[in-house]
Amino acid sequence: MTRRRLRLGTRLALGLGALALAVFAVVGTVMAQSMQEYLERRLDAQMETTQVSLKKDFAKNGTLKGAAYGWYSVVYDVRDGTATPKNRDDLPADNAEFTEVALQVDGRDPVYRTEYLHGDGTYRLRGCAVSDGVVLVSAAPMNDITTTVRQLVIVEVATFLLALVAFVVIGRAVLRRGLQPLSDMARTAHDITSHDLTDSARLPVRAEGGDGGAEVEELRTAFNTMLEHIDTSLAARTAAEQRLRRFIADASHELRTPLTSIRGYADLFRYAAANAPAEREAHLEKLRSEAARMSVLLDDLLLLARLDSAEVETPLRVADGDLAAVAREAADAFRVARPTHPLALTVPDEPVRSAFDPLRLRQVVDNLLTNAAVHTPAGTAVSVSVEVRGGSAVLRVGDTGPGIPPADQSRIFDRFYRVDDSRTRDRGGSGLGLAVVHSLVAAHGGTVELTSRPGATVFTVTLPR
């Protein structure tokens, strides 16, 4: 059976109560001892005054007169280590302590002792010298002192107990109110545990309130900051899952089309195997074309997957190179492959040195140029420029085509995204070209930006030098 633990407020209140009890015990003990010592000093002073009077009477009359009621006063004749009382009638039955006090007086300082006399109670004894060989020993009862101290202890105990109960009760109430924000945060945490976070990107609860002091406010702020971080993580997870679902759906769609074509052409090739060689060659050419298109798609998917896991396996082979030379090579290849789009190249005469993967950066430039040619009509001017700006190398690829609608510009770098929703391939490929550009530039530590309006579309790639 699990034993239920006390709440923090109760444990704090009990702890403070135990501490208060220890403090009260120390204070009460000190007060009682101080009171007893004070009363004993008063009694000692009274005994001294009384003995002065008794010594005068003894010196004058040879007898003791004027002793206080209930006191004992005895004169001893001390000779050769023995003390002989002169007024035995004033001796109590238990008088051994009187004799010891009389023998301890050496004629200079008085001797004080507190002794318990059988049959009489506790007495305060004082011995002092009257003359050479004569000692006066007086005993005063301490019943009043004992009674006073006992009453003081009783009052202290009663008062301290009441104060302790009030301290614990009031302290528990104050602590409960002070710890209420912590209870609120605990309830908030329980609400979070009961909330379904499977498909949620936002936690519906927060720790609110303004009580509890600076420490609780700091804890509340940290708690809410943690919830905001959880919200951000949940949103990122949800977005990643949505992207993954969309990616799988798009990849399945893109791969299904060439596979269907390959299967269809394979069937035609089998049925046309006995026909003319030219027809068989045409079918084989279609098979090779679809296989090549699927190979390009799979290469892009593999590259994106490797870029996504760059912390484990980097797909780049970075070396020092000339960005202007890469732009020239890409421009020459574009002019040969796309003669219907005039290309203007602007690069500086001196090399633009930077650290990059030449093969992958050439792929970036080729994808941007291909994108400009595919999505613009024949005769559209295309431009490529390279410049140095501060500590960065800047590559721009632009065209004078119809531009990209503003609603599509924010998603232009998404995987499998096409401005044309019809998914036909007469004006585009798989929708991975710009996604590959964005991932490769990011892997190089750079950025790629798009500015587009009718008649002017520019992709700006900025790489650190």
C-alpha positions in Angstrom: 0.0 0.0 0.0 1.5 3.3 -1.0 1.6 5.9 1.7 0.3 9.3 0.6 2.9 12.0 1.1 2.0 15.3 2.7 1.6 18.3 0.5 4.5 20.8 0.3 2.5 23.5 2.2 1.7 21.2 5.0 5.3 20.0 5.2 6.6 23.5 5.2 4.1 24.5 7.9 5.1 21.5 10.1 8.8 22.3 9.5 8.3 25.9 10.5 6.3 24.7 13.5 9.1 22.4 14.6 11.6 25.2 14.2 9.3 27.6 16.2 9.0 24.9 18.9 12.7 24.7 19.2 13.0 28.4 19.4 10.3 28.7 22.0 12.0 26.0 24.1 15.3 27.8 24.0 13.6 31.2 24.8 11.5 29.7 27.6 14.5 28.0 29.1 16.6 31.1 29.0 13.7 33.2 30.5 13.1 30.7 33.3 16.8 30.5 34.1 17.2 34.2 33.9 14.2 34.7 36.3 15.6 32.2 38.7 19.0 33.7 38.7 17.5 37.2 39.2 15.4 36.0 42.2 18.4 34.2 43.7 20.4 37.4 43.4 17.6 39.3 45.1 17.5 36.7 47.9 21.3 36.9 48.2 21.1 40.6 48.6 18.3 40.3 51.2 20.4 37.7 53.1 23.4 39.9 53.1 21.4 42.8 54.5 19.8 40.6 57.2 23.2 39.1 58.2 24.7 42.6 58.6 21.9 43.4 61.0 22.3 40.1 62.8 26.1 40.6 63.2 25.5 44.0 64.8 23.0 42.5 67.3 25.4 39.6 68.0 28.3 42.0 68.6 26.1 44.2 70.9 24.0 41.7 72.8 25.8 38.3 72.2 22.5 36.9 70.8 20.8 36.9 67.4 17.6 38.8 67.0 15.5 40.0 64.1 15.8 37.0 61.9 13.2 36.7 59.2 10.3 34.3 59.6 11.1 30.8 58.4 14.9 31.5 58.2 17.6 29.8 60.1 20.5 31.7 61.6 23.3 29.9 63.5 26.6 31.2 64.9 29.5 28.8 64.8 32.7 28.8 66.8 35.3 27.5 64.4 38.5 26.1 66.0 41.0 23.6 64.7 38.8 22.4 61.8 35.7 21.9 63.8 32.6 24.1 63.9 30.5 24.2 67.1 27.1 25.9 67.0 26.4 28.4 69.9 22.7 28.5 69.4 21.6 25.0 68.8 18.0 25.8 69.3 18.0 27.6 65.9 19.5 24.5 64.1 17.2 22.4 61.8 17.2 18.6 62.1 19.3 18.3 58.9 22.2 20.6 59.7 25.2 18.9 58.2 25.3 21.5 55.4 25.4 24.3 57.9 28.6 22.9 59.4 30.2 22.5 55.9 29.4 26.1 55.0 30.8 27.3 58.4 34.1 25.4 57.8 34.4 26.9 54.2 34.3 30.5 55.3 37.9 31.8 55.4 37.1 35.3 56.7 37.2 37.1 53.4 34.3 36.4 51.0 31.0 35.0 52.0 30.1 31.4 50.9 26.8 30.7 49.1 25.2 27.2 48.7 21.8 25.9 47.7 20.9 22.7 49.6 17.9 20.6 50.1 17.1 20.1 53.9 15.2 17.0 54.7 11.8 17.9 56.1 12.1 21.6 55.2 12.7 21.9 51.5 15.3 23.8 49.4 17.2 26.6 51.2 19.7 29.1 50.2 22.7 29.1 52.7 25.0 32.0 53.2 28.0 32.0 55.6 30.1 35.0 56.6 32.7 35.8 59.2 31.6 37.7 62.3 35.0 37.9 64.0 38.0 35.7 64.3 36.8 32.1 64.8 33.2 33.1 64.7 31.0 32.4 61.6 27.4 33.3 61.0 25.4 30.9 58.7 21.9 31.8 57.6 19.4 29.8 55.5 16.5 31.3 53.6 13.8 29.1 52.1 13.5 29.1 48.3 9.9 28.0 48.1 8.8 31.4 46.7 11.4 31.3 44.1 10.6 27.8 43.0 6.9 28.6 42.9 7.5 31.8 40.9 9.7 30.0 38.4 7.2 27.1 38.1 4.4 29.5 37.4 6.5 31.3 34.8 7.2 27.9 33.1 3.5 27.1 33.1 2.7 30.5 31.6 5.4 30.1 29.0 4.3 26.6 28.0 0.7 27.6 27.6 1.6 30.8 25.8 4.1 29.1 23.5 1.7 26.2 22.7 -1.0 28.7 21.7 1.5 30.7 19.7 2.7 27.5 18.1 -0.8 26.4 17.1 -1.6 29.9 15.7 1.8 30.0 13.9 1.2 26.6 12.2 -2.5 27.4 11.3 -1.8 30.9 10.0 1.5 29.8 8.4 -0.3 27.0 6.6 -2.9 29.4 5.3 -0.3 31.9 4.1 1.8 29.1 2.5 -1.3 27.7 0.8 -2.0 31.0 -0.7 1.6 31.6 -1.6 1.8 28.1 -3.2 -1.5 28.4 -5.0 0.3 29.4 -8.3 2.3 26.1 -8.1 -1.0 24.2 -7.7 -2.4 26.1 -10.7 0.7 25.0 -12.7 0.3 21.4 -11.5 -3.3 21.5 -12.7 -2.1 23.0 -16.0 0.3 20.1 -16.4 -2.5 17.6 -15.6 -4.6 19.3 -18.3 -1.7 18.9 -20.7 -1.4 15.2 -19.9 -5.1 14.7 -20.6 -4.9 16.6 -23.9 -4.5 14.7 -27.1 -1.3 15.8 -28.8 -1.4 13.4 -31.7 -2.4 15.9 -34.4 -2.3 19.1 -32.3 0.1 22.0 -32.9 -1.1 24.1 -30.0 -1.5 23.5 -26.3 -4.8 25.1 -25.1 -3.6 25.8 -21.5 -1.2 28.3 -19.9 -0.3 29.1 -16.3 -1.9 32.5 -15.5 -2.0 34.7 -12.5 0.1 37.4 -10.8 0.5 36.1 -7.2 3.2 34.3 -5.4 6.1 36.7 -5.5 9.1 37.1 -7.7 10.3 33.5 -7.5 6.9 32.1 -8.4 6.6 34.6 -11.2 9.9 33.5 -12.5 8.8 29.9 -12.4 5.5 30.8 -14.1 7.4 32.6 -16.9 9.8 29.6 -17.3 6.8 27.3 -17.3 5.0 29.3 -20.0 8.2 29.6 -22.0 8.5 25.8 -21.9 4.9 25.5 -23.1 5.7 27.9 -26.0 8.7 25.7 -26.9 6.4 22.7 -26.8 4.0 24.5 -29.0 6.7 25.3 -31.4 8.0 21.7 -31.4 4.5 20.4 -31.9 3.9 22.8 -34.7 7.2 21.8 -36.3 6.4 18.1 -35.8 2.9 18.5 -37.3 4.2 20.4 -40.3 6.9 17.8 -40.8 4.4 15.0 -40.7 2.2 16.9 -43.2 5.1 17.5 -45.5 6.1 13.8 -45.2 2.6 12.7 -46.1 2.5 15.1 -49.0 6.0 14.1 -50.0 5.1 10.4 -50.0 1.9 11.1 -51.9 3.7 13.2 -54.5 6.6 10.8 -54.8 4.2 7.9 -55.3 2.4 9.9 -58.0 5.5 10.9 -59.7 7.0 7.4 -59.7 3.7 5.7 -60.7 3.5 7.6 -64.0 6.9 6.5 -65.5 6.4 3.0 -64.1 3.0 2.8 -65.8 4.6 4.1 -69.0 7.4 1.5 -68.8 4.9 -1.3 -68.2 2.8 -0.2 -71.1 5.7 0.2 -73.6 7.0 -3.2 -72.4 3.7 -4.8 -73.3 3.7 -3.1 -76.7 7.2 -4.3 -77.3 6.2 -7.8 -76.5 3.2 -7.7 -78.8 5.2 -6.0 -81.5 8.3 -8.2 -81.2 7.5 -9.9 -84.6 6.9 -6.6 -86.3 9.3 -4.3 -88.1 12.6 -3.5 -86.4 11.8 0.2 -86.6 8.7 -0.2 -84.5 10.7 -2.3 -81.9 13.3 0.4 -81.7 10.7 3.1 -81.2 9.3 1.2 -78.2 12.8 0.6 -76.8 13.5 4.3 -77.1 10.3 5.1 -75.2 11.3 2.6 -72.5 14.8 4.2 -72.2 13.2 7.7 -72.0 10.8 6.8 -69.2 13.6 4.9 -67.4 15.9 7.9 -67.7 13.1 10.3 -66.4 12.5 8.0 -63.4 16.2 7.8 -62.8 16.5 11.6 -62.7 13.5 11.7 -60.3 15.1 9.1 -58.0 18.4 10.9 -58.1 16.7 14.1 -57.0 14.9 12.3 -54.2 18.1 10.6 -53.0 20.0 14.0 -53.1 17.2 15.7 -51.0 17.3 12.8 -48.5 21.0 13.0 -48.2 20.8 16.8 -47.7 18.1 16.3 -45.0 20.5 14.0 -43.1 23.6 16.1 -43.7 24.6 15.8 -40.0 25.1 12.1 -40.6 26.4 12.1 -44.2 27.3 15.3 -46.1 26.6 15.1 -49.8 29.0 17.9 -50.6 32.7 17.8 -51.7 33.7 21.4 -50.9 36.8 22.8 -52.6 38.1 26.3 -53.5 36.7 27.3 -56.9 35.7 30.1 -59.2 32.0 31.0 -59.2 32.4 33.0 -62.4 33.8 30.0 -64.2 30.9 27.8 -63.1 28.5 30.5 -64.4 30.3 30.6 -67.8 30.2 26.8 -68.2 26.5 26.7 -67.3 25.8 29.6 -69.8 27.6 27.8 -72.6 25.6 24.6 -72.0 22.3 26.5 -71.9 23.0 28.3 -75.2 23.5 25.0 -76.9 20.5 23.2 -75.3 18.1 26.2 -75.4 18.8 28.2 -78.5 15.3 29.7 -78.4 16.1 31.7 -75.3 18.8 34.4 -75.7 21.2 34.5 -72.7 23.1 37.5 -71.3 26.1 36.6 -69.1 27.6 39.2 -66.8 30.6 38.1 -64.8 33.7 40.0 -63.5 37.1 39.5 -65.3 38.9 38.4 -62.1 37.9 35.1 -60.5 35.3 35.1 -57.8 36.9 32.6 -55.4 34.7 30.8 -52.8 34.5 27.4 -51.2 31.8 25.2 -52.7 31.1 21.9 -54.4 31.6 22.6 -58.1 29.3 19.7 -59.3 26.4 20.7 -57.0 26.7 24.4 -57.6 26.7 23.8 -61.3 23.5 21.8 -60.7 22.0 24.8 -58.9 22.8 27.1 -61.9 21.5 24.5 -64.4 18.2 24.0 -62.5 17.6 27.8 -62.3 18.3 28.2 -66.0 16.2 25.2 -66.9 13.4 26.6 -64.8 13.6 29.9 -66.6 13.5 28.2 -70.0 10.7 25.7 -69.2 8.3 28.3 -67.7 8.7 31.1 -70.3 7.7 31.2 -73.9 10.3 31.0 -76.7 12.2 34.2 -77.3 12.2 35.2 -73.6 15.5 36.8 -72.6 17.4 35.0 -69.8 20.3 36.6 -67.8 23.1 35.3 -65.5 25.3 37.5 -63.4 28.0 37.0 -60.8 29.3 39.7 -58.4 31.1 40.2 -55.1 29.1 42.0 -52.4 30.9 42.5 -49.1 32.0 39.1 -47.8 29.6 37.2 -50.1 29.4 36.0 -53.7 26.1 36.7 -55.4 24.7 34.8 -58.3 21.6 36.0 -60.1 19.5 34.2 -62.7 16.6 36.1 -64.2 14.2 36.2 -67.1 11.7 38.6 -68.7 8.8 36.1 -68.7 5.3 36.4 -67.3 6.5 36.1 -63.7 5.3 34.0 -60.8 1.9 34.8 -59.1 2.4 36.3 -55.6 0.3 33.5 -54.1 2.7 30.9 -55.4 6.0 32.6 -54.5 6.0 31.5 -50.8 5.8 27.8 -51.8 7.9 27.9 -54.9 10.8 26.0 -53.1 8.5 23.3 -51.7 9.1 19.8 -53.0 6.8 18.6 -55.8 5.1 22.1 -55.9 4.2 23.4 -59.3 2.7 26.8 -60.2 0.5 24.9 -62.7 -1.9 22.7 -60.7 -2.7 20.5 -63.6 0.5 18.4 -63.1 1.1 18.1 -66.8 4.7 17.8 -67.9 4.7 19.7 -71.1 5.6 22.8 -69.1 7.6 21.3 -66.3 9.3 18.4 -64.7 8.7 16.7 -61.3 8.6 19.9 -59.2 11.9 19.1 -57.5 14.2 21.4 -59.3 13.8 24.5 -57.1 13.6 22.3 -54.0 17.0 20.9 -54.9 18.3 24.4 -55.5 17.1 25.6 -52.1 18.5 22.5 -50.2 21.9 22.7 -52.0 22.3 26.5 -51.3 21.4 25.9 -47.7 23.9 23.1 -47.4 26.6 25.6 -48.6 25.5 28.0 -45.9 23.9 30.4 -48.3 20.5 31.7 -49.1 18.3 31.9 -52.2 15.6 34.5 -52.7 13.0 35.2 -55.3 11.7 38.5 -56.6 9.1 38.3 -59.4 6.7 40.5 -61.2 5.5 40.4 -64.8 8.5 40.9 -67.0 11.1 40.4 -64.4 11.8 37.2 -62.3 15.1 37.0 -60.5 16.5 34.2 -58.3 19.4 35.6 -56.1 21.8 33.1 -54.6 24.1 34.4 -51.9 27.1 32.3 -50.8 29.6 33.1 -48.1 33.2 33.6 -49.3 
